Structure formats: C-alpha cells, structure tokens
Amino acid sequence: MNRTAIASLALAAGLVAVPSIASAEEPYALVKGPNGIVKAKLFSEQYAALPVAQIEKDVITLREFSAAFAATHQEHGAQASGGKKDSSAVLERIIDARLIALEAHEMGLDEAPELKKAVADYSDTELIEVLKSRVTGEITADPAQVENYFRDAVREWKVKALLFVKEADAKEMSAALKAGKTFAELTLAATAAKKATDSGPGEFLPLKQVQPQVLAALQGLFQGQVSDPIKVEGGWSLLLLEEIRYPLDLKARADAEGRSLDERRDLALKTYYDALVKKTCTTRQKLVDKLDFEKKRPGFEKLAKDKRVVARVTGGKDITVGDLTEAMRLTFYHGVEESIRLKRVNEAKIPTLNKMIYQEVFDTEARRTKVADSDEYKRAVAEYKESLVFGAFVKKAVLPGLQVTEDEGKKYYEQHKAEFVLPSYYKLFSLAFTKSKDAQRAYDKLKSGTDFNWLKANADGQIAEDKRTVDFNGTTVSANSLPHELVVKLKGAKPGDYRLQALDGQNLLIKVLSATPEEQQPYLQVRPAIGKKLAADLVTQAMADWVAKLRKAHDVKVYLTQIGS
C-alpha cells in the first residue's frame, strides 16, 4: 500500500468525497510559493519536489499529489483535469491520511517489532521489483500479437448444420460433396429422405458456446467449406461455414493487450536474467548432483550445517549446502521427515536452488546498480511503512470500543427493508420486429394458438438475430438487469404469458417461460451485511472525529490553489 492507497483508505472511510471530472490535456497546478504563484505542469519532474501542502515540518510534494490525483480519477473512469474543487478534494484526502500517520508515529506505533520486520522484508523485495520495473518499463504490447489474441477471443462462426442420426448417411453426403455436388442440393435430398435434420438459417456461434469437437472442426475450415462428419449429441453433423466475424469487444481487446504486454515483459526479464546468470553466477553442478537429502547418511540435519558452496554469485552471497537444505525445509510445511519417508525431498532440490539463485542474482544486481539510492525505491519503502503505520493506528486507536448492537441492526433493517428485496427473475424468449404492426400480428397469432417456434421460423418482418438490440434466448435474467419499461410490462406475468414491448426502436414479442416474484429477505439472512455496513459507518465517523481533532492540533498549510489545463 502506498500513499495513494492510504488516501484511498481515507476515502473509503468517508473522510472526503471525490468529484468526477472531465478529461483534459497537459494539466497544470497553481501553487503559492515564496515569490508568488507558480504554474507547474502536474506530472513534470521539474516541479516534482514543489510543496503543495505542509503539516508541521512534513511536506507534501507535487509528485505525491499528482500520483494520488491520477490514481483517484483512474479509479473513477476519468483523467486529471482542472478545477479548484477537484484539487482540494484529493489534497484534503492526502492531508487527512498524513495527519493520522503522523499521530500514529507520535504514539510509537512505527517502533513495533512486527512492523519493522514487515518493512525490512518489503525493502528487500522492493529492491528487486524496482530493478525489474527498469528492465520492463519501456516495453509495449506487440500490435500483431494483440490482434491475434483478440481475434482468437472474439471470433464467431456463422454455421449451417445438418444432423444425421446415422454416421453412414453423414459419410455418404460428405463423399458426395467431395465429388462436386453442392451442400444445398444434398441438404434438400437428405432432409427429403428424412436422413438428416436441417438447422435452418445459419447462426453466429460465439467461442464460449461451441463444443470442443465442433471448435476443432471449425478452426480448420475456410469460409464456404464443409466439415467432415462430427460426432455430436444426437448423432453426426456436417457443418457449412458461411461467415467469420470479429465483434468489437473492448474488454477482450484490453485483455489481449495485457496478455501480449505480460508475455513481452516476461521474455525481457528472462533474457536479462539469463545474461546476469551467465555473467555472475557459478554453480558447482557435480556437487549439486551428488546431494541426496533422503539418505540416512549424512542425513538431512547434518546437511543443514554443511558449509560447502553450491553456487557463487559475483559480488553477492555464496549459497551453501546448508542454505539450500534450510530453504528446502521451508518448502515442506508439514515437516520434512514425512517427505523424506515418501521420497519427495530430492525432487525439490533443483527448483529450490534455482529460486535461490534467481533471488541472489537479482538482489546483487540491484545493489550493484544502487537501486536503494533511487527516489523511486525510497518513496516506495516510505509509502509502504506509512501504510502499515496508518493501519496500526486504525487498529489501536479507532477500532477498540466500536460495536454494533443487535437492536441497531434490527432498527436499520426495519428502516431500510426496500434494500433487502430479492428482485424478480424471468426466463424469456423473444422475437424482434421492425414494425409494431408485424409484432402485433404475431402476438395475435400466438393468442389464437399458433406455435411459438413455428412463428419464429415463419413470421414476417423479423429483425435478424445479429441486428437485435435485445434478444432473449431462454436464459434467466434478473429484473434489475432489464429496462424499466420492460420490468413494468412483465410485472405479474406468469409462465406462458406473452408481452409486446418497444425498446430501442425495435418491437419485441416476448414469451414468458418462467417468472419468480420478488422476495423480501428475512433479517437473519441479511444480518451479516447489515453488521458490516453499520461497523463501517462507525469507523467512518470515528475517523472523521480523529481527523477533526488532529487538524486543530497541528499546523496545516495548503499552497495548492487549483489545477487546470
């Protein structure tokens, strides 16, 4: 957790509210200085150390404010932009969190042994993380790789299928196709002879809906090709691939970019590490190969005291047999004796040694390149320590004495019963029409006894499935996910009912397969959630009280007047 995270914790506690802001370019800050107002680019290294606020002698810099400001608006789907109100909201949040951290320091909470150990452990880990970030910092996703991953994720196949009961009939048609006959004419013959069932007009199949054997067949087809017979539920199928499309999906695009970026970073780190190992590490492989941690002699405990070196890193610490043995001991959480009996210890030898070498090589390189002297590293460690101190303060000074009573829980439930109502659920089928009169005509036919599936295949004026803005296909949906006007129309509906509803310029004819009415949840069922809510409210108020008291006790100066663009 860094100072931005501390600010977020203060926000979660309800100390301040964050307004949404519009996007902007080249944001700047107006800051009061000794010689007047300074106009500084918000994310400029030139002004990074510029004080924007001060608590006693503790300075909050523009760099710290900028990081919190950017993170806050990233969380809320916006980018940094101008506005005095925006800047004061974020800065006040940082000040509140810093005041609490300062009070925790004065209480001596940062001297706790467990906190010091946590900071020391983090410091060692962060050395390597900062070094890795330097190696991978400039790497970007590969556009071609992103496109391939994206297409693989969103690809949809428009498929026309024939289902045969008998494999021999499917093979017979497959052979006829290879002999030059068309899919259309063979389909007519097979259905007329009642050897096959036609799926009807081709439909687009998303990847998640395609069975594995069907997917394997489709991936080997070009547009216009027909698959070999495929074993499916109910018989054997021939598939005609009519079209392939790649629908726009922003999440899938982002996932593809993330996957490519991760892979390229991993490759860069591996290349970098391999070069470091080759340059700085020597392993006594013969000794490693001879080590047997499962033999009675010399025995695991004796090996734990063995000072022979198994790996040496130039400028770093030697890794001894004893070091390796102790590291392997930690691998077996339930004790090494049983693992020795089961002959499972030796198999951990090489992975454990490789992990130790990896750690030592990176750690040595981080120290050689003086990562610990960098502002980036110092800031990360300071922020982590501050977050721990902040948490210790909340635990010691805020939480004790806070308690939610049963009566308070019941009172809240009675006052907010509407919040604990399970919504209605429906299972629906729908047809979509361009014109309302076509939808009405189809509705009248259903009311007179026409079969819904027949109507789906034959009703005039229907909108193609891939052009429908709303399409229910028998899945269960919550009333909370439906448009308000449709929820109103479905209220009181029973299985077998039909409804007409205009939505987004299209006219829906909806068949209700099942309907589950909304239901009031009993108190005992929602009691845990109410308890958490009321406890959070108590913490919020307690934090606000502490902040108000601390602001009176400390000299707080604010130099930032606004940000803009």
Number of C-alpha atoms within 10 A of each C-alpha: 16 18 23 24 18 25 27 23 18 24 21 14 18 17 22 18 14 17 14 15 17 13 14 13 11 13 18 21 26 20 21 18 13 6 6 9 14 17 15 19 20 26 18 15 12 10 17 17 14 21 21 23 23 17 17 12 8 13 18 21 16 25 19 20 25 23 14 23 24 18 18 23 21 12 10 12 12 16 19 27 23 20 16 14 15 21 23 18 17 25 23 17 24 25 23 24 26 25 24 23 25 21 18 22 17 10 12 12 20 21 11 11 10 10 16 15 11 13 19 14 11 15 20 14 13 20 24 23 17 19 21 18 13 12 14 19 11 8 14 14 17 15 13 10 15 21 15 12 18 24 18 14 19 17 15 21 23 19 24 19 22 22 26 27 17 14 15 12 17 24 18 11 22 19 13 14 17 10 9 8 13 12 20 9 10 15 18 13 14 19 15 11 9 12 16 24 16 15 13 11 10 16 18 19 16 16 15 11 10 14 10 11 11 16 15 12 16 20 9 9 14 14 14 13 15 22 19 18 23 20 15 14 9 10 15 21 25 25 25 24 21 17 16 15 14 14 14 11 12 10 10 18 18 13 16 24 21 15 18 22 20 16 14 17 21 13 13 16 16 12 11 15 16 13 12 16 17 9 11 15 19 15 16 12 10 9 13 17 10 8 15 16 25 19 13 11 11 12 12 21 15 14 21 19 14 14 13 15 17 20 22 19 20 15 14 17 14 19 20 19 23 20 21 22 23 16 17 22 20 11 14 15 9 10 11 19 14 12 16 16 11 10 13 15 21 16 10 14 19 14 12 16 22 12 12 16 22 16 13 22 24 21 21 19 20 20 16 12 11 13 21 20 10 12 10 11 20 16 14 19 22 14 18 21 24 25 23 22 24 25 19 19 22 18 11 11 15 19 15 9 7 12 12 17 12 11 9 12 20 16 11 17 18 10 9 11 13 11 10 16 13 16 15 18 17 22 18 21 19 20 26 29 23 18 16 19 12 18 26 17 12 24 21 12 15 17 11 9 8 13 11 18 9 9 15 14 11 11 17 14 15 20 17 12 13 10 9 18 12 17 16 17 12 15 10 15 15 15 21 12 10 12 10 11 11 15 15 11 12 21 13 12 18 16 14 11 16 19 16 21 16 17 14 9 11 20 25 29 22 21 25 19 18 16 21 17 14 14 11 12 14 12 16 10 10 13 16 11 12 20 19 13 14 17 17 17 15 18 19 19 16 18 23 18 13 17 20 14 12 17 15 9 10 13 11 17 13 17 17 23 16 17 23 20 15
